[in-house]
């Protein structure tokens, strides 16, 4: 009995808050997938990614973050319902609407107190508009409904896991609080930076209409995610920090895709293997993301690639093509953004290269 107790205590001694966080994310993602399937979500991977990204070490922070994600999704979807019928048939109208909404959304995500809601306000609008261009015969309300359903499924699952964890394991392994963001009422460099994201999003409209590529909504997610850098890092322009994030995004996506490919070939359509690969990939990605190094963003993108490739919309048919299309769309968004950054750096006015106080998200890129 003493040996069993000693072995148990030794095992518990190896558990850290970082380990608990990874376990929370795995459970949250798996529950998000279950809930999304139960309510008939069309893009289950998006629900799974919500279940991953909303999670924070403290339940209070997770709940607030989750509510902001839902509010931003609902308001962005409502704006899309209002504007998309007016602009979806026009290349110029779509591009202008995308640029204006994208710029406003990212600027407020960089500088506002409720930054996470602002981020998803613009993201949801962009995703719905690109989905409508990709499949014009589908009713606009269906796009908005599925985005809201997927977000709510992943967010509520994550909040439930976080609350249960707070009442149990987090009592022994508590997490440190996230430092509060500092609000900037006006920040010229941040606005110039956000405008570059708006231009890249507008160019996505042109790509969508010229080449009819699928899943470009994921490109919009990628553009806004990598542009979400701390405002204090924009003192010398956004080219260097965003390019570094693009490089980390590329490495993370390739590494995650490589792991996912191993499970895809080994699964041969068997859902349990895909689910096991998803759990392992999420745990690895979160451990990288929480590591004491400068390339934590690699972990986030590693997880993204695993989820878009290993979480099919229907396990029964095991169709992996949508996941591959979404991963390709991530790379397309990166390819569009980098030239815009180079041009923006070359054309940057003096005020856009000036200093500025810290503002916006403490963990940029938290999509």
HELIX and SHEET records of a PDB file:
HELIX    1   1 UNK A    2  UNK A   13  1                                  12    
HELIX    2   2 UNK A   17  UNK A   38  1                                  22    
HELIX    3   3 UNK A   44  UNK A   53  1                                  10    
HELIX    4   4 UNK A   59  UNK A   87  1                                  29    
HELIX    5   5 UNK A   91  UNK A  111  1                                  21    
HELIX    6   6 UNK A  115  UNK A  134  1                                  20    
HELIX    7   7 UNK A  140  UNK A  167  1                                  28    
HELIX    8   8 UNK A  169  UNK A  171  5                                   3    
HELIX    9   9 UNK A  188  UNK A  211  1                                  24    
HELIX   10  10 UNK A  217  UNK A  226  1                                  10    
HELIX   11  11 UNK A  231  UNK A  234  5                                   4    
HELIX   12  12 UNK A  239  UNK A  267  1                                  29    
HELIX   13  13 UNK A  271  UNK A  289  1                                  19    
HELIX   14  14 UNK A  296  UNK A  310  1                                  15    
HELIX   15  15 UNK A  321  UNK A  347  1                                  27    
HELIX   16  16 UNK A  350  UNK A  353  5                                   4    
END                                                                             
